[in-house]
Amino acid sequence: MANRSDAQTATVSTHSFSNTEQTTISPHTQQPFVTRKYPAEAEVGDAIRRAKDAQAKWREVALEERVKIGEKFIEEFKKMSDDIPLELTMQMARPISQVPGEIRGFLDRASYMLSIANSALADVSLQDTDKPGFKRFIKRVPLGVVLVVAPWNYPYLVSINSVLPALIAGNTVILKPSPQTPLTAERFATALHRAGVPQDAIQVLHLTPALTSYAASHPLVDFVGFTGSVEGGRAVQQAAIEKGGFKGVALELGGKDPAYVRADCDLDYTVGEVVDGALFNSGQSCCAIERVYVHSSIYDAFVSKAAALVKDYVLGDPTDPSTTLGPVVSVASADKIKAQVARAVQAGAKPLIPEDLFPIAKHGTAYVAPQVLIDVNHSMDVMTEETFGPVIGIQKVSSDEEALALMNDSRYGLTASVWTQDTAAFSALEDRIEAGTVFMNRADYLDPALAWTGVKDSGRGVSLSKFGYDQLTRAKSVHMKILKS
């Protein structure tokens, strides 16, 4: 899942900063939780140089041995799993009952990427087409030092997409976590070190935006993977080329992901899945459903069922197992979401969820009442710009063509979903939907066997699947002419 990083766009109300340290503020208590010191610029440079030196040795470790270390990493991480839910909830406020799902996904992705490593990184033989006296093949060789700038909203799920494949491919990694979730990267690195990855091959650095730019522009950093906002992605891209280099940059950025509910859908199933896809993690996922287009013949029924379901959510203390919807990440984020809803209502949108159903969502807190908006259109930014909160905009459409035009009317293109029992109709739509992933009858899900990618302002690059390994290596061609003695 894509996501948000504060590396370039930190908000003061989410964290407390000084010139020397950062303090994570728990969203639901608004109290300090953990503090980490920033290194000096010279210390960042030294860490990168150590990573470069370590990479020369790490790449010589046989791939089979690196995979075994990866398998041991999974076991080491499992030993921590009982301690992680409360710790993560205190950092970013996902309901504690939902954290184990991220851990399961983290382990599933790790296992899958390890399972395909030998085939994905194997030499490509051209033996069948070689002429007598010649041998040709293509190797996948590591890039060098990889800087991973991770987000706060799914810190384990997103980090595993790049960190483990980078190491298995023979790279070394500098992992820069969000200041909202600093302990997640430290957990990750500890398990890797215990599994046998050398200390300098995986290093965690807590960095200011300026230090992140310095690291991204460092000539010894060979690749940068960033997950965060469009503005943050532009800053990282600019920093990466600042020194005149042409290093690779992968950008997993924003989303305004659409769902199209066709007349032939399984209505009860679809309502439940669409609402969950919109509200899970308080809507703080770049692949969350943020705009819904419903065929006119079932529009009223869909809206009625969706509103009733949203009213049943329990907004409250995320450490309480009965809570199904926690606060958003910060007071500033809450204010931004509420302002977007207010603008839509002022422009004619109709809210269906009375705010007094959720009295905890008071001004000055990070709690946001979930909302369903109807009578919306694309003149409202609630239907065009990322909300990143528990808000669903629902618009009536009369045909597949109208739905398709609205789905593609966006500067984003991460995921999209079509809810239908007609596979032929889905295939006809899927081919024309401008998105990195198109789902049928599901949403907000990453399958590690499929390439995770986006189009337009949702970014560029690929993680997961065999193509994720391609991004973290380069092709090296070997052409041999064998001379007879």
C-alpha positions as CSV (number, residue, x, y, z in Angstrom):
1,M,0.0,0.0,0.0
2,A,1.3,3.5,-0.8
3,N,1.3,5.9,1.6
4,R,2.8,9.0,3.2
5,S,6.3,10.1,4.2
6,D,7.1,13.2,6.2
7,A,10.6,13.3,4.9
8,Q,10.0,16.4,2.9
9,T,6.6,17.6,4.1
10,A,6.5,17.2,7.9
11,T,3.7,19.0,9.8
12,V,4.6,20.6,13.1
13,S,1.5,19.3,14.8
14,T,2.4,15.7,14.0
15,H,5.9,15.9,15.4
16,S,8.0,18.2,17.5
17,F,11.3,19.2,15.9
18,S,14.4,21.0,17.0
19,N,17.7,21.4,15.2
20,T,19.1,18.3,16.9
21,E,16.1,15.9,17.5
22,Q,12.6,14.8,16.6
23,T,9.8,13.8,19.0
24,T,6.9,11.6,17.9
25,I,3.5,12.8,19.2
26,S,0.9,10.1,19.7
27,P,-2.2,11.2,17.6
28,H,-4.8,10.1,20.2
29,T,-3.1,11.5,23.3
30,Q,-1.2,14.4,21.7
31,Q,1.6,13.5,24.1
32,P,5.3,12.8,23.3
33,F,6.0,9.1,22.7
34,V,9.6,8.7,21.6
35,T,12.5,11.1,20.7
36,R,15.4,10.4,18.4
37,K,18.5,12.5,17.7
38,Y,19.5,13.7,14.3
39,P,23.0,13.0,13.1
40,A,25.3,15.7,11.7
41,E,25.7,15.9,8.0
42,A,29.2,14.5,8.3
43,E,27.8,11.5,10.2
44,V,25.3,10.9,7.4
45,G,28.1,10.9,4.9
46,D,30.1,8.5,7.0
47,A,27.2,6.1,7.2
48,I,26.8,6.2,3.4
49,R,30.5,5.5,2.9
50,R,30.3,2.5,5.3
51,A,27.3,1.2,3.4
52,K,29.3,1.5,0.2
53,D,32.3,-0.4,1.7
54,A,29.9,-3.0,3.1
55,Q,28.2,-3.5,-0.3
56,A,31.5,-4.6,-1.9
57,K,31.6,-7.5,0.6
58,W,27.8,-8.2,0.8
59,R,27.4,-8.7,-2.9
60,E,30.0,-11.5,-2.8
61,V,27.8,-13.5,-0.4
62,A,26.2,-16.2,-2.5
63,L,22.6,-15.5,-3.4
64,E,21.5,-18.8,-1.8
65,E,23.1,-17.7,1.5
66,R,21.4,-14.2,1.3
67,V,18.1,-15.9,0.8
68,K,18.8,-18.1,3.9
69,I,19.5,-15.0,5.9
70,G,16.3,-13.6,4.6
71,E,14.4,-16.6,5.9
72,K,16.1,-16.3,9.3
73,F,15.1,-12.6,9.3
74,I,11.4,-13.7,9.1
75,E,11.8,-15.9,12.1
76,E,13.6,-13.1,14.0
77,F,10.8,-10.7,13.2
78,K,8.1,-13.1,14.3
79,K,9.7,-13.2,17.7
80,M,8.9,-9.4,18.0
81,S,5.3,-9.7,16.8
82,D,3.7,-9.6,20.2
83,D,5.4,-6.3,21.1
84,I,4.6,-4.5,17.8
85,P,0.8,-3.8,17.9
86,L,0.7,-1.5,20.8
87,E,4.0,0.2,19.9
88,L,2.7,0.9,16.3
89,T,-0.7,2.1,17.6
90,M,1.0,4.5,19.9
91,Q,3.0,6.0,17.0
92,M,0.4,6.3,14.3
93,A,-3.0,5.4,15.9
94,R,-4.2,2.5,13.8
95,P,-6.7,0.5,16.0
96,I,-4.7,-2.1,17.8
97,S,-7.0,-4.9,16.6
98,Q,-6.0,-4.1,13.0
99,V,-2.2,-4.0,13.4
100,P,-1.8,-7.8,13.1
101,G,-3.0,-7.6,9.6
102,E,-0.1,-5.4,8.6
103,I,2.3,-7.8,10.3
104,R,0.8,-10.8,8.4
105,G,1.1,-8.8,5.1
106,F,4.6,-7.9,5.9
107,L,5.6,-11.5,6.4
108,D,3.7,-12.7,3.4
109,R,5.5,-10.2,1.1
110,A,8.9,-11.1,2.6
111,S,8.2,-14.8,2.1
112,Y,7.1,-14.3,-1.5
113,M,10.0,-12.1,-2.5
114,L,12.4,-14.6,-1.1
115,S,10.7,-17.5,-2.9
116,I,11.2,-15.9,-6.3
117,A,14.7,-14.5,-5.7
118,N,16.6,-17.3,-7.4
119,S,14.6,-17.1,-10.6
120,A,14.2,-13.3,-10.7
121,L,17.9,-12.8,-10.2
122,A,19.1,-15.7,-12.4
123,D,21.2,-15.1,-15.5
124,V,19.3,-15.0,-18.7
125,S,21.0,-17.6,-21.0
126,L,21.0,-17.2,-24.8
127,Q,22.5,-20.6,-25.3
128,D,19.8,-21.7,-27.7
129,T,20.6,-18.9,-30.1
130,D,24.4,-18.8,-29.7
131,K,26.6,-19.5,-32.7
132,P,29.4,-22.0,-32.4
133,G,32.3,-20.4,-30.5
134,F,30.2,-17.8,-28.8
135,K,28.6,-17.6,-25.4
136,R,26.2,-14.8,-24.4
137,F,24.1,-14.2,-21.3
138,I,22.6,-11.3,-19.3
139,K,23.3,-10.9,-15.6
140,R,21.4,-9.0,-12.9
141,V,23.9,-7.1,-10.8
142,P,23.2,-5.0,-7.7
143,L,23.1,-1.2,-8.0
144,G,25.1,-0.4,-4.8
145,V,23.7,1.7,-1.9
146,V,19.9,2.1,-1.8
147,L,18.3,4.9,0.2
148,V,14.7,4.0,1.2
149,V,12.5,6.8,2.5
150,A,9.6,5.1,4.3
151,P,6.1,6.4,5.2
152,W,4.2,6.3,8.5
153,N,0.8,4.9,7.5
154,Y,1.9,1.4,6.6
155,P,5.6,1.5,7.7
156,Y,6.2,-2.2,7.8
157,L,4.3,-3.1,4.6
158,V,5.9,-0.4,2.5
159,S,9.4,-0.9,3.8
160,I,9.4,-4.6,3.1
161,N,8.6,-3.9,-0.6
162,S,12.1,-2.3,-1.1
163,V,14.4,-3.1,1.8
164,L,14.4,-6.9,1.7
165,P,14.6,-7.3,-2.1
166,A,17.4,-4.7,-2.2
167,L,19.4,-6.7,0.3
168,I,18.7,-10.0,-1.4
169,A,19.8,-8.6,-4.7
170,G,23.2,-7.7,-3.2
171,N,22.7,-4.0,-2.4
172,T,23.1,-2.3,1.0
173,V,20.4,-0.1,2.4
174,I,20.0,3.2,4.3
175,L,16.5,3.2,5.8
176,K,15.0,6.5,6.7
177,P,11.7,6.1,8.6
178,S,9.1,8.7,9.0
179,P,9.4,10.7,12.2
180,Q,5.9,9.5,13.1
181,T,7.0,5.8,13.2
182,P,10.7,5.8,14.0
183,L,10.6,2.5,16.0
184,T,9.4,0.5,13.0
185,A,12.6,0.9,11.1
186,E,14.6,0.0,14.2
187,R,12.6,-3.2,14.6
188,F,13.2,-4.0,11.0
189,A,17.0,-3.5,11.2
190,T,17.3,-5.4,14.5
191,A,15.7,-8.5,13.0
192,L,18.0,-8.2,9.9
193,H,21.1,-7.9,12.0
194,R,20.1,-10.8,14.2
195,A,19.6,-12.9,11.0
196,G,23.1,-12.2,9.8
197,V,23.0,-9.0,7.7
198,P,26.1,-7.0,8.5
199,Q,25.6,-3.9,10.6
200,D,26.7,-1.5,7.9
201,A,24.6,-3.3,5.2
202,I,21.4,-2.1,6.8
203,Q,21.5,1.2,8.7
204,V,18.6,3.3,10.1
205,L,19.0,7.1,9.9
206,H,16.6,9.5,11.4
207,L,16.9,12.6,9.2
208,T,15.6,16.1,8.8
209,P,14.2,17.1,5.3
210,A,17.6,18.8,4.6
211,L,19.6,15.7,5.6
212,T,17.3,13.5,3.5
213,S,18.0,15.7,0.5
214,Y,21.7,15.5,1.3
215,A,21.6,11.7,1.4
216,A,19.5,11.5,-1.8
217,S,22.1,13.7,-3.6
218,H,25.1,11.9,-2.2
219,P,27.3,10.5,-5.0
220,L,27.7,7.2,-3.2
221,V,23.9,6.6,-3.1
222,D,23.0,4.7,-6.2
223,F,19.2,4.5,-6.0
224,V,16.5,6.2,-4.0
225,G,13.0,4.7,-3.2
226,F,10.6,7.3,-1.8
227,T,7.0,6.9,-0.7
228,G,5.1,10.0,0.1
229,S,3.4,13.1,-1.3
230,V,3.7,14.4,-4.8
231,E,5.5,17.5,-3.5
232,G,7.9,15.3,-1.5
233,G,8.6,13.2,-4.5
234,R,9.5,16.2,-6.6
235,A,11.9,17.3,-3.9
236,V,13.6,13.9,-3.7
237,Q,13.8,13.7,-7.5
238,Q,15.5,17.1,-7.6
239,A,17.9,16.2,-4.8
240,A,18.8,13.0,-6.5
241,I,20.0,14.8,-9.6
242,E,21.5,17.8,-7.8
243,K,25.1,16.5,-8.1
244,G,24.7,15.9,-11.8
245,G,24.2,12.1,-11.5
246,F,21.6,9.9,-13.1
247,K,20.8,7.6,-10.3
248,G,17.5,5.7,-10.3
249,V,14.6,7.1,-8.3
250,A,11.4,5.3,-7.6
251,L,8.4,7.4,-6.4
252,E,5.3,6.0,-4.9
253,L,3.1,9.0,-4.4
254,G,-0.5,10.0,-4.0
255,G,-3.8,8.5,-5.1
256,K,-7.4,9.5,-5.6
257,D,-8.6,6.0,-6.3
258,P,-12.0,5.4,-7.9
259,A,-14.5,2.6,-7.6
260,Y,-17.2,2.0,-10.2
261,V,-20.2,0.0,-9.0
262,R,-22.1,-1.5,-11.9
263,A,-25.7,-2.3,-11.9
264,D,-25.0,-6.1,-11.9
265,C,-22.8,-6.1,-8.8
266,D,-23.5,-8.2,-5.7
267,L,-24.8,-5.2,-3.8
268,D,-24.5,-6.3,-0.2
269,Y,-21.0,-7.6,-0.7
270,T,-20.0,-4.5,-2.7
271,V,-21.2,-2.0,-0.1
272,G,-19.2,-3.7,2.6
273,E,-16.0,-4.0,0.6
274,V,-16.2,-0.4,-0.7
275,V,-16.8,1.1,2.7
276,D,-14.0,-0.9,4.2
277,G,-11.7,0.1,1.3
278,A,-12.5,3.7,2.0
279,L,-12.4,3.8,5.8
280,F,-9.7,1.3,6.8
281,N,-6.8,2.9,8.6
282,S,-9.0,6.1,8.7
283,G,-8.7,6.3,4.9
284,Q,-5.0,7.0,5.3
285,S,-3.8,4.9,2.3
286,C,-2.9,6.1,-1.1
287,C,-4.8,3.2,-2.5
288,A,-7.9,3.8,-0.4
289,I,-11.1,4.2,-2.3
290,E,-11.8,8.0,-2.3
291,R,-14.4,8.4,-4.9
292,V,-17.3,6.1,-5.9
293,Y,-19.3,6.1,-9.1
294,V,-22.6,4.1,-8.8
295,H,-24.9,3.1,-11.6
296,S,-28.2,5.1,-11.4
297,S,-30.3,1.9,-11.2
298,I,-28.9,0.9,-7.8
299,Y,-27.6,4.3,-6.6
300,D,-30.3,4.9,-4.0
301,A,-29.9,1.4,-2.5
302,F,-26.1,1.6,-2.5
303,V,-26.1,5.0,-0.8
304,S,-28.6,3.9,1.9
305,K,-26.7,0.7,2.7
306,A,-23.3,2.5,2.7
307,A,-24.5,5.3,5.1
308,A,-26.0,2.7,7.5
309,L,-22.8,0.8,7.6
310,V,-20.6,3.9,8.2
311,K,-22.8,4.9,11.1
312,D,-21.9,1.6,12.8
313,Y,-18.2,2.4,13.0
314,V,-16.7,2.9,16.4
315,L,-14.5,6.0,16.5
316,G,-12.4,6.1,19.6
317,D,-9.2,5.2,21.5
318,P,-7.1,3.1,19.1
319,T,-5.6,1.1,22.0
320,D,-9.2,-0.2,22.8
321,P,-9.8,-3.5,20.9
322,S,-13.4,-2.5,20.3
323,T,-12.4,0.6,18.3
324,T,-12.8,0.2,14.5
325,L,-11.8,3.7,13.5
326,G,-9.0,5.6,15.1
327,P,-7.9,9.2,14.8
328,V,-6.0,10.5,11.8
329,V,-2.3,11.1,12.2
330,S,-2.4,14.7,13.4
331,V,-4.5,17.7,14.3
332,A,-3.3,19.4,11.2
333,S,-4.4,16.5,9.0
334,A,-7.8,16.4,10.8
335,D,-8.3,20.1,10.1
336,K,-7.4,19.7,6.5
337,I,-9.9,16.8,6.0
338,K,-12.7,18.7,7.7
339,A,-12.0,21.8,5.6
340,Q,-12.2,19.8,2.4
341,V,-15.6,18.4,3.5
342,A,-16.8,21.8,4.4
343,R,-15.9,23.2,1.0
344,A,-17.8,20.4,-0.7
345,V,-20.9,21.0,1.5
346,Q,-20.7,24.7,0.7
347,A,-20.6,23.9,-3.0
348,G,-23.7,21.7,-2.8
349,A,-22.7,18.3,-1.5
350,K,-25.0,16.6,1.0
351,P,-23.4,14.9,4.1
352,L,-25.3,11.8,5.2
353,I,-23.6,11.1,8.5
354,P,-24.5,13.4,11.5
355,E,-21.4,14.5,13.3
356,D,-23.1,14.1,16.6
357,L,-22.9,10.4,16.2
358,F,-19.2,10.7,16.8
359,P,-18.8,13.2,19.7
360,I,-15.2,12.4,20.2
361,A,-14.4,14.2,16.9
362,K,-13.9,17.6,18.5
363,H,-12.2,20.6,17.1
364,G,-8.5,20.6,18.1
365,T,-8.2,16.8,18.2
366,A,-7.0,14.3,15.6
367,Y,-10.4,12.6,15.6
368,V,-12.4,12.9,12.4
369,A,-16.0,11.7,12.1
370,P,-16.5,9.4,9.0
371,Q,-18.5,11.0,6.3
372,V,-20.5,10.0,3.2
373,L,-21.1,12.8,0.7
374,I,-23.6,12.7,-2.2
375,D,-24.5,15.3,-4.8
376,V,-20.8,15.6,-5.5
377,N,-19.1,16.3,-8.7
378,H,-15.6,17.1,-10.1
379,S,-15.8,20.8,-9.5
380,M,-15.2,19.8,-5.8
381,D,-11.7,19.0,-4.6
382,V,-13.2,16.2,-2.5
383,M,-13.5,14.3,-5.8
384,T,-10.3,15.4,-7.4
385,E,-7.6,15.9,-4.7
386,E,-6.4,13.4,-2.2
387,T,-8.3,13.4,1.1
388,F,-6.4,10.9,3.1
389,G,-9.2,10.6,5.6
390,P,-12.4,8.7,6.4
391,V,-14.5,10.4,3.7
392,I,-16.5,8.8,0.8
393,G,-17.8,10.8,-2.1
394,I,-20.5,9.0,-4.1
395,Q,-21.6,10.2,-7.6
396,K,-24.4,8.8,-9.8
397,V,-23.5,7.6,-13.4
398,S,-25.7,6.3,-16.1
399,S,-23.3,4.1,-18.1
400,D,-19.9,2.4,-18.3
401,E,-18.7,5.2,-20.6
402,E,-19.6,7.9,-18.1
403,A,-18.0,6.0,-15.3
404,L,-14.8,5.5,-17.3
405,A,-14.5,9.1,-18.2
406,L,-14.9,10.2,-14.5
407,M,-12.5,7.5,-13.3
408,N,-9.8,8.8,-15.7
409,D,-10.5,12.4,-15.0
410,S,-7.7,12.6,-12.4
411,R,-4.1,13.6,-12.2
412,Y,-3.6,10.4,-10.2
413,G,-3.5,6.8,-11.3
414,L,-2.5,4.3,-8.6
415,T,-5.4,1.8,-8.4
416,A,-9.0,1.6,-9.5
417,S,-11.8,-1.0,-8.9
418,V,-14.8,-2.2,-10.8
419,W,-17.6,-4.1,-9.0
420,T,-19.4,-6.4,-11.3
421,Q,-20.3,-10.0,-12.0
422,D,-19.6,-9.5,-15.8
423,T,-16.0,-10.4,-16.5
424,A,-16.3,-9.4,-20.1
425,A,-17.5,-5.9,-19.1
426,F,-14.7,-5.7,-16.6
427,S,-12.1,-6.6,-19.2
428,A,-13.4,-4.0,-21.6
429,L,-13.2,-1.3,-18.9
430,E,-9.8,-2.5,-17.4
431,D,-8.1,-2.0,-20.7
432,R,-9.0,1.7,-20.7
433,I,-8.6,2.6,-17.1
434,E,-5.6,4.7,-16.4
435,A,-4.1,3.1,-13.3
436,G,-1.2,0.9,-12.2
437,T,-3.5,-1.8,-10.7
438,V,-7.2,-2.5,-11.6
439,F,-9.2,-4.7,-9.3
440,M,-12.4,-6.5,-9.9
441,N,-14.6,-7.0,-6.8
442,R,-11.8,-6.0,-4.4
443,A,-9.7,-3.0,-3.5
444,D,-6.9,-1.6,-1.3
445,Y,-4.8,-4.8,-1.6
446,L,-1.3,-5.5,-2.7
447,D,-0.6,-9.0,-4.1
448,P,3.2,-9.5,-3.9
449,A,3.2,-11.5,-7.2
450,L,1.9,-8.4,-9.0
451,A,3.9,-5.3,-9.9
452,W,3.0,-2.4,-7.6
453,T,3.2,0.8,-9.7
454,G,1.4,4.0,-10.6
455,V,0.9,6.3,-13.5
456,K,0.5,10.1,-13.8
457,D,1.1,11.9,-10.5
458,S,0.9,8.6,-8.6
459,G,4.6,8.1,-9.4
460,R,6.9,5.9,-11.3
461,G,8.9,2.7,-10.7
462,V,7.9,-0.8,-9.6
463,S,8.0,-2.7,-6.3
464,L,7.0,-6.3,-5.5
465,S,6.9,-9.1,-8.1
466,K,9.9,-10.1,-10.3
467,F,9.9,-6.6,-11.6
468,G,10.7,-5.2,-8.2
469,Y,14.0,-7.0,-8.4
470,D,14.6,-5.6,-11.9
471,Q,14.3,-2.1,-10.4
472,L,16.9,-2.8,-7.7
473,T,19.5,-4.3,-10.1
474,R,20.9,-3.5,-13.5
475,A,21.3,-5.6,-16.6
476,K,24.9,-6.5,-17.5
477,S,25.5,-8.2,-20.8
478,V,28.3,-10.8,-21.2
479,H,29.5,-11.6,-24.8
480,M,32.2,-14.2,-25.1
481,K,34.0,-15.2,-28.2
482,I,35.9,-18.4,-27.5
483,L,39.2,-18.7,-29.4
484,K,40.6,-22.1,-30.3
485,S,44.2,-22.5,-29.1
